Amino acid sequence: MIWTTKNIDYARSSIVKAGIGMTKIDQLNIQSASDPKEAIRAMKPPEGVWIEKLVLRDDVKDDIFFLDRVDGSNYYISERLKDEIIGAGCTGIVFVNYTEKYPG
């Protein structure tokens, strides 16, 4: 799986090298979407990349997108889509700001 997205503000996010159980090994200097790919190539299993602190870009246009390697939910939706879901009367969905921890 390719780990990258145009929606991450890499310069303001905190991305780490992690081991088993997503235990932090080292802070990575990730400034652009190409940097995580280079970091992943240099790792040996069971090492991986983990987003310790996620900051989204201010200009995200996608109504829904998926991110892996991040704590909490991997699905992100826009305020517009959230309002449409609520307006349609859908129930059983918990909406949490991406900067907050999921309550479950």
N, C-alpha and C positions, 0 to 999 in steps of 0.2 A: 504494500500500500504506500502510495506517495503521501508524505506528510507535509502538506502546505496548504495555505489558503490566502486568498487576497484580502480576507476580512480581519486578519490579525494585525495589530499595530506592534510589530516586532520590537521596535526600539523601546517601547514603554512596557512590554510584557516581560515576564521573568521565565526563562526556559532553562531547564536543568538536565544534566545527564543523570539518569537514575538506574538503580540496580533492581534486584529482586524486591517485589512488594513496593515498587516505586520509591525506594529509599534514595534520597538525594546523595549523589556522589560528588558533583561539581556543578558550579554555575557556568552556563554557556554564554558567550557573547554573541547573541543572535540579533542582527540588525535588519535582515531582509529575508524574503521568502526563500532564497537560495541557500542561506546559511544552515538551516536545519538538515537539508539533504546532505551537505558536506559533513556535518557532525555525525549523522547516522552512519555514513560510509566508514568513518573512522572508528566506530564502536565495535566491540566484541560481545556476543551474547553472554549473559542476559542483560547487558546494558541497553538502555533506550533513552529516548527523549521524552520529557514530560513538561507540560506547561504548568508551572507553579503559580503564576499570576497571569491571568488573561486580561488583555486590554484590546478591545475591538477598535477598529478605525472609525473615525467620525463620519465617514462617507459611505458606510455600508448600504448597498442598494438591495441586496437579496432579502426576500421575505422569509425564507427558511434556508438553513444550511446546517451541516453536520461537521463537528470537529471531534477528532479522537485525541487521546493523550492529554486529557484535561480532567480535573476533578469535578464531579457533579454530572449534570446532564450533558449529553453530547449534541443535543438539538437546540438550535437557536432560532427564534422567530422575531420578526419585526413587530413594533407596536401596532402598525396597521393591521397585520394578520391577527395579532392577539385580539384587537378590537372586533374584527370580523368574526372570530371564533366565539367570543363572548356574546356578540350581537345575534349570532345564529342559535343561541341557547344551548350550546354544547356544555356538558357537565362532566365532572370527574377529571378535570385537568387542573394542575397546579402550575401557575406562572410565577417564576422567580427571576428577579433581575440577575443577570449573569455575574454580577460582582458579589452576590450573596450566596451563602451555602444553601443547598437544597435541604428542606426540613426533614427529609426521610431517612 
